[in-house]
Amino acid sequence: MTAIEVQGNPQTSRPCRSIGLFNNIKFFVLCHGMLQLAQLLVSGYLKGSITTIEKRYGFSSQKSGLLAAFNEVGNTVLIVFVSFFGSRVHRPRCIGIGAMIASVGVFLIALPHFISNEYITDSNNNTKDNSSGLCKSPNISKQTCDQEKTDSHLGVYPILLLGQLLLGIGGVPIQPFGISYIDDYAEKRNSPFYLGILFAVTVIGPAFGYMMSSVLLRFYVDIDKMSSSYLNLKNDDPRWVGAWWLGFLMAATLLLLTSLPYLFFPRKMSREEIVEAPVEPSTEKMMEDKKPKSETKEEVSLTEFLKSFPKIVMRTLRNPIYLLVVLAQVNLAAMVAGLATFMGKFIERQFAQTASFSNMMMGGLNIPSAMLGIMAGGVILRKLGLTVRSSAAMCMVAVFVSIMFAIPLLFIGCPTNKVSGINYNVSSQQCSNACSCSDEAFNPVCGSDGVEFLSPCHAGCKTVIPDKEKGLNYMNCECVASTGSPGSAFPGPCGNKCSNRLIPFMILSSITCFVASLSHTTSFMMILRTVTPEDKSFALGIQFMLFRVLAFLPAPVLYGRAIDTACILWGKKCNKTTSCSYYDLDLFRHRFLGLQIFFIFGGFVCFFLSFVVLRRTNSTQEQNEKMSNQTKSGSSQEMKDAKQMLNKSNGHCNTQKTLRE
């Protein structure tokens, strides 16, 4: 009767079609992929612009790493509670509200640009006669200190941390609720495939973020505050700062829009079924079977949860397979956190590339390789129908092969440039002593002898003339070695002239990402199949909490600290230390990539131990089954013998009875 009324009334057909659309698990997977695409777009864009923010506000790499990881602080405490109450609340609606909170945090991250003064460098101050920074020219650093001091009093760093905190709090329910919701209502055979698609789509988010940063960082940071005629920097200048804030405004808007559909999804959805079975009876039966379970879960109060919390944690962590797989994922997550945060900076410094080009390499090669690896892992898992033990073996082999591809990366890099007064010709600086050069000056020039100087003043250059190719040509440079007359210098660093090594480096790096990513979906399914159904959401919550506590939060800070130890010259502004100006590239490469290999090896060890435990467990089960079968066969044989003896005794008794008669 209801179906006839719906068909007969065109006005009621629209809401029913809408309810049917939002009652489809495939549509939920699509919406969840779009939301995580937007969420991780923010993450990728932040990682891609972190060196620009670092340069703009004078942060160290360790401070930048803390900023990049600070969204995990709000996420860490709440995620276990959110995951435990996953089946007790309206999961889609919580996802939507959380995404809205995250969008507010992203808008807040862009705020410091609008409350800061213009970005001041030596190049855009007193440049009408192109004499800035020459030998015996007026010292301009004192003229800009009053303006630069205002930035430090605006509380830029706390505002950025607050935005990251809100981003982390809003992102708490997105992944755990989404994964558990899909696994609850998707058909068991399709669940790995859906999760593989979901993980692959979410990898595209950071890729889009890096590509967007590659485009937007080509625009000057103060493009909204000053005319283009006032600028005389190019994006390959080491002092260039791109429009980092513009992408956050775009990403926050997209995140807000993708959160809206979640307000219309039902709290419970009809479970996906194979076409063979009738639709209506199986759906009704399924809903009736699930109803009492959900009602009993809703009766659990917060007090009861807090009392049972330690027991459930211990019960979950006592599962050796769960613990080992999560620790393996933690190691790989720490590797990914360092790669995502500082790989762009590594390419930029190691191979003398711009920030825009480095982000393009990350978004165009490394992340798509990881996406293909995640998709391939999901397809292999679905096609082969791997058991938990086979999945552990696959993860172990994939991670081991990735180590073999990662080790050669330690030897592919460029040497450190010769910089006068830092790592070359340190003792002889008398040639520029009479120039009264500022210790805070940073306007690199390359001498005709191939040696780099901090500024034209440090090179002893006294005049400058226009040049068609280089823009400017500094003449009469007394510190530049030359035969006869004083040498000359051109603006910008000398470059290490080994950019041809970038191609093999990126190829090996992409292969490493692809092979290591084969274990991603497989390891997630191992966790979902080794915990009890009632602890599934809670186990995912503990997993993501350990990700944040042991990987996403400390790893960027650890990588940043390792990078800072390779710095050989820190920048200065108004007697305050700012970001690093020059690195020892060999130390940078060995410590950055050495940490990568260390974490990959840790993941391999954990996967190997999980395989060993599963192998022993299976062999023990096989022995127990064999013994039980032997016991059953022995008891059946005894029964047969007893029946034969009983028959013989009955026959003997019948014979005696006959003789008596």
N, C-alpha and C positions, 0 to 999 in steps of 0.2 A: 504493500500500500504506500509505503514511503517512497519507493522507487517510482511508482506511477505518479505521485504528486510532484516529485522533482522533475520528471519528464514533462508533465503537463504545465508546469508553471515556469516560464522562462526567467522570471526574476530570481527564483531560488537556485537556478542551475549555475549561476556564476559563483556564488560562495562555495557550492559543493565542488566545482572544478578547482577553486582556489585551495580548499581544504585537501583535495586529492593531491594537488601539486606539493603542498607542504607536508603531506603524509607519505612522501616518497623518499626512500633513503638515498637514492641516486641524486635527487635534487639537493638533499642535505650535504652530500659529499661535494657537489659542485659549489654550494654556498660556502662550505667550510674551507674548501681550497681557495676561494676568492678572498675570504677573510684572512687566512694565514698568509696569502700572497701579499695583502696590504700590510699585515703586521710585520712580516719579515722584510718587506720593502723598506720600512723604517729602519730595521736593524741593519740591512745592507747599506742603506744610504749613510747611516751614522758611521759604520765602519769605513766606508769609502771617503768620508769627509773628515775623519778624525785627525789626520795630519794637518788639514787646513785649519780646523778649529784649534789644534795645538799651536800652530804657527801664529794664528790671529791673536790668541790671548796668552801666548808664552807659557804653555803647559809643558811639563816633562812627559816622556813616554809613559812613565809609571802613573802619572796623574791622568793621562789620557786613557790608559788601560782601566783605571778605576772608574772613570766616567763611562766608558763603554760597557762596563760590567755592572754598573750600579742599579740597572733595572732589575737585576736578579735579587736585590736585597728585599724589596717588597714582595717579590714572587716567592721567595724561599719559605717564609713563615706561613703564608696562607695556603700554599698549594696542597699540603697534606690534608688540611681540614676541608678544603674545597673538594678534593678528590674523594674523601671519605663520604661526604654528603652528596656525592654525584647522583645516585639514584633516588635521593630523598628530596631533591629540589627540581625546579623546572630548568633543566640543563640548557636548552637553547636560549631561554630568556636571560639566564645568567651570562651566557657567552656574549649576547648582544649588549647588555649593560656594561660588562667589562671592556668590550671594544670601544664603547663611547668614552669611558674613563681614560683609556689608553690614548684616544685621539686628543683629549684635552692635554695630556702630558706631552704629546708631540708638538702641539701648538706652543706649549710653554718652552720647549727646547729652542724654538726659533726666536723667542722673545729677546734674548741678549743683544741681537743685532740692532733692534729698534731702540734700545736704551743706551747703546754705546756710541761714542764719538766716531768720527771717520778714522779709517786705518791710515796711520802716518808712517811713512818710510823715508829714507834719505832721498829717494828718487822723486817724491812728489812734494818736496819742500825746497824752496829756493832754486827752482829748476829753469828759470827763464833764461839764464845765461849759460846753462849746462856746466857750471863751475863747481857744483856741489861735490864735496869729497876730495877735491884736489889738494895737493901739497900746499901748505900755508894758507888754505882757505879757512874761513871762520868755522869754528866748531858749532854745528847745528844741533847737536844732541840736547843741549841745555834748553834750546828754544822749544823743543817738543815735549819736554818732561811734564810740564804742567798739564798739557792736553792728555798725555798718555796715562798720567796718574789717575785720571777720572775713571778709566776702565777698571782699575784694580779696586776702586771703592764702590763699584756698582753691584758687587756681589754676583758676578757673572757665573762663577763656578757653582755656588749653591743653587742658582736658578736652574742650571743645566742638570744638576743632581736631582732636584725636585721633579723636573720633567721626566727624567729617567725612572724615578721612583714611581710616579703615577703610571708610566708606561708598563712597568713591571707588575704593579697591582692590577691594572686592567687586563693584562694578558694572562693572569692566573687561570681562569676557567677555560680558556680557549682550547688548548691542546688536550688536557686530560678529559674534559667533558666531551669534546668532539670525538676522540678516539673511542672512549667507552660507549658513547651513544651509537656510533657506527658499528662497533663490535656486538652490541646488544641486539640491534635490529637488522643487521645484514645477514644474509645466508652464510653459513660457516665456510663454504668453499670460496665465496666471493670476498670475504672479509680481508684476506691478505692482499687481494688485488686492489681493493678500495684503499687500503692503508698505503699500499705502494704508490698508487696514483696521488694520494694525499701528500705523502712525503715528497714525491717528485715535484708536485705543484708548489709546495712550500719552499723548495729549493730555488724555484724560479724567482721568488720574492727578493731574496738577497741579490740575485743576478740583476734584476731590474733596478734594484737600489744602487748597485755599483755602476750600471750603465747610465742611470739618471745622474749620478754624481759626476760621471765622466763628462756629460754634456754641460751640466750647470756650473761646474768648477772652471769652465772656460770663460765665464763671465766674471767681471771684477766684483769683489765683495760689496763695494759701495756703489753699485750700479744704480741704486735707487736714490743716492744722495749727492752724486756729483756727475757732471757731464763727462762724456768720453774724451773731450779735448783736454781735460785736466789730467788724464792718465798717460803715463809714458812707460808703463811696465808691460811686458809680454808674459804669456802664461808659462814660458820656459825659464823665466827669471826665478832664482831661488827665493826671492822676497815676495813672489806673487801669492795672493790670497784670493780664492774664488768665492763665488756667491753660495756659500754653504747653507745659508738659512732658507733659500728659496725652495729646495727640495723638501724640507720639513713641512712647509705650508701645504704643498701638493699632497704629500703622503698622509698628513693628518686629515685632509678632506676626504681622500679615498678610504681611509680607515673608518671614518664616520659613516660613509655611505654603505659600505659592506656590512656594517653592524645592524642595519635596519631589518633585513629579512628574518633575523633570528627572533624577532618579537612575534612572529606568526607561526613558528613551528610548534607542534603539539608537545606536551610533556612526554607522552608515550606514543609510539608509532607502531603500525602493523609490521610484524617481522617479515622480511623479504623471503619469498618462497620460490622453489623451482616450479616451472610451468606444469609439470606432470600432475601435481596434486590439485584438487579443487580449491578455489580461492576462498570462498566465503566460509565454508565449515572450518577449514584449518585456521583461518584468521581468527574466527570467533573462539575456537578452542584454545588457541594460543593466548589470546587476551584474557580468557577466563583463568587459564593456568597461571598467568603472571600476576594477576590481580592480588591474590592473597599474599604473595611474596613481597610485593611493593608496599602493601599495607603494613606488614610486620616491620619493614625497614623504616617506615615513617614514624613508627612508635618510639624509635630510639631517640632519646633526648641528648642534649649536649653534655649533661652531667654523666650519663651512661657512656657516652663516647669518650669523654676524658678519662673515665675509669678504665675503659677497655683499651685505650690507646696504646699503653706500653705493651700489653699482651699481644695485640695485633702486630705491632712493630717487631717484637721478638719472634712471633710466629712467622712473619714474612721473611725476616732476615735469616732465620734458621734454615730456610730453603737454600741449599748450597748452589743449585743451578741458578736460581734467581739472583743470589748475591754475586756470583762470579760473572754472570752476563752483565749485570748492572755495572760492576767495577770495570769490565772491559769497555762498556759504552762510555763510562766516565773518562777513561783514558783517551778514547777517540774524540770525545766531546771537548776535552781540554786541548787536543791538537787542533780541532776545528776552530775553537775560540781564538787561539793565537793566530792561526792562518787567516781567519776572517778579519781580525782587528788590525794586524800589522803587515800582512803580505803586500798590500798596496804600497806601504811605506818602504818595505824591503826592495821591491822592484824599482821604486822611485830613486832610492839612494844607491842601490847596488849597480844598476845599469844606466844611471843618469837619465831617467825618463821623467816626464811631467806627471803630476798627480792625476790628471785626466786620462792619460794613456795607461797608467798603472791600473786604475779602476776599470778601464775597458778590458784589460787582460784578465782581471779577476772575474768580471761579469760575463765576458765572452768566451773564456776557456775553462778556468778552474771550476766554476760553479756549474756550468752545463755538463762537464764531465762527471761531477758528483751526482747530478740529477739523473744522467743516463745509468750510472752505477746503481742508484737506488731503484730505478725502474727495472733494470735487468735482474737485480736481486729478488724483487717481487715476482717477476715472471718465472724465474727459475724455481722459486718456492712453490708457485702454483702449479707449474707444469709437472715437476718431479714429485710433488706431494711429499716433501722431505719430512722425516720424523725429527724429533727434538735432537736426537743424537747426530743425525745427518746434517742438521742445521748447524750444530756446533762445529762439525768438521769443515763445513763450507766456510764459516766465519774464520776459523783458524787458518785455513789455506789462503783465503783472500787477504787477510791482514799480513801474513808472512810474505806474500808476493809483493804487497805494497811497500814493505820494508826494503826489499831488494831494489825497487825502483827509487826509493827515497834516498838511499845512501849516496849514490853518485851526485846528488844535488849539493852535497857539502863541498864539492870540488869545482863547481861551475859558478864562477863569479868574477868580479873585477877588482883590480888593486886600488888602493887609496891614492887619490890625487896628491901631487906634490904641492903643499901649501906652505908658503914661506912663513917662518916664525912658529909653525905648529909641528909639522913632521918633516920639514926640509929647511935647511939653512937657518936653524934655530938661533945659533949664537951670533951671527952677523946681521944685526939690524941697525947698524949705525947710519946707513944710507937714508933711513926715514926718520931718524931721531929729530932732525931739525924741522920736520914738517908738523910737529905737534898733533899727531893723529889721535883721534879719540879711540879709547879702548872699546867703545860700544859700536863703532862704525862697522857696518856689514853691507858692503856693496861689491861683491866679488868681481875681480877682473883677472883676465888671463894674459900673462906676459908673452911677448914674442919668443921667449926662451922655453915656453911650456910650463912655467911655474905659475901657480895661482896665488893671488894676494887678496887679503880681506877687503881692500878698498883701493881706489886709485891713489889715495894718500899713502897707504902702506907700500905701494909700489914706487913712490917717489915721483909720481906724474905731476907735471906743472901746467900743462896745457891740454886742451881737448879740441878736436875738430870733428865736423860731421863726416860720416862715412855711409856710403850707399848700402853696403852689405850688412855691416854690423850696427849701424845707427850712429855710433860714436867711436872715435879713435883717440885714445889717450897717448900723448906724446911727451918726450923728454922725461921718461921714467928712469930715474937713476938706479933703482933697485933691480931693474930688469937687465939680466946679463946680455951684453951684445958687444960686438967688435967695433971699436971706434966710437961713434956717437951713441948717446943714451937710447935705450930701447923704447918700445911702445907696448901698449896693452889694449885689449878689447873688453867690452863689458861682458859679464857672465863668467861662470866657471869654465875651466879648460875641458872638462869631460874626460872620461877614462878610455874612450875609443875602443870599447869592447862590447858594444851593444849587440854584436853578432852572436854573442853567447846567450842572449835572452831567448832566442827561439828554441834551442835544445833544452834550456831550463824550463820553459813553459810546457814543452811536450812531455818531459819526464814528470813534471809536477801534475799535469792533467791526468796522465796515466795512473799516478799514485792515488789521486783523488777518486778516479773511476773504480779502481780495484778495491780500495778500502771501503767504498760506499756499497759494495755488494753485500756487506755484512749488516747494513742498517736495518732494512725491513725484516731480514731473517732473525736478527737478534731480538727485535721487538716481538715477533711472533713466538719466539722461545719463551719470553716472559709471560705472554698472555696464555700460553698452553701449560705452564708449570706452576701456576698459582690457582688456588681454589676460586670458583666463580664469585663467591661472596666477597672475596678480598681483591678482586681484579682492579676496581677503581682505586682502592687504597694502595695497592702495589704500584700502580702507575704513578700515584702521587708521591710515594717514597722514591721511586725512580727519578722523577723530575726534580724532587728536592735534592737528591744526591748529585744530580747533574749540576744544579746551581751551586750547592755548597762546595763541592769538590772540583768542579770544572769551570763552569761559566763565570763564576764570581772571582776565584783566585787566579785563573789562568791568564787573562789579559794583564792583570797586575804583575804577575810573574814574568811574562814576556816583556812587558814594558820595562821592568827593572833590569832584565838581562840586556835589553837594547840600550838602556841608559849607561850601563857599564862599558859599552863600546864607544861612548862619546869622547872625543878628544878636544872639543872646544864648545863651551856653552855660550849662547848668546846673552847679551846684557842690554838692559833698557832702564835708564834712570837708576843705575846702581843696583838693579835687581836681576837675578838670573832668569832667563827665559828658556825657550826651547833650544835643542842642540843644533849647532850650525854645521859641525863636521863629525863624521864617524870614522873609526877604523873599520873599513869594510870587511876585512878578513875576520875580525872578532865578531862583527855584526852577523855575518853569514854563519859562522860556526856555532854561535850561541843561539841564534834564532832557529836555524834548521836542526841543530842538535837537540833542542827541546822537542821539535816535531817528531824526530825519530825516537826519542826517549818515550814519548807518550804512545806512539804506535806500537812499540815493542811491549809496553805494559798491557795494551789491549790484547796482543798476541798471547802473552803469558796467561791472562785470565781466560781467554777462549780455549786455550790448550788444557788448562785445569778443568774447565767445565766439560770438555770432551772426555777427559780421563774419568771424572766422576760418573758421567752418564754411561761410559763403557763398563765400569765396575758395577754400577747399579743394574744394568741390563744383564750382565753375566750372572749376578746374584739372583735375579729374577728367573733367569733361564734354569739355573741349578735348582731353585726351589720348585719350579714347575716340573722339572725332570723328576725330582724326588717325589713330588705329589703324584705324578703319573705312575712311577714305579710302585708307590704305595697302593694306588688304586688297582693297578694290574695284579699286584701280589694278593690283595684282598679278594679280587675277583677269582683268581686261581684257587685260593683257599675255599671259596664258596663252591667252585666246581668240584673240587676234591671231596668236600663235605657232602655234596649231593650224590656223588658216585658212591661214597661209602654208605650213605643212607639207603641208596637203591640196592646195594649189595646186601646190606643187613635185612632189608625188607624182603629181598628174594630168598635169603636163607631162612627167614622166619616162615615164609610161605611154604618152603620145601618141607620143613619140619612138621608143619601143620598137616600137610598132605599125607606124610608118612604115618602120623598118628591116626588120621582118619582111616 
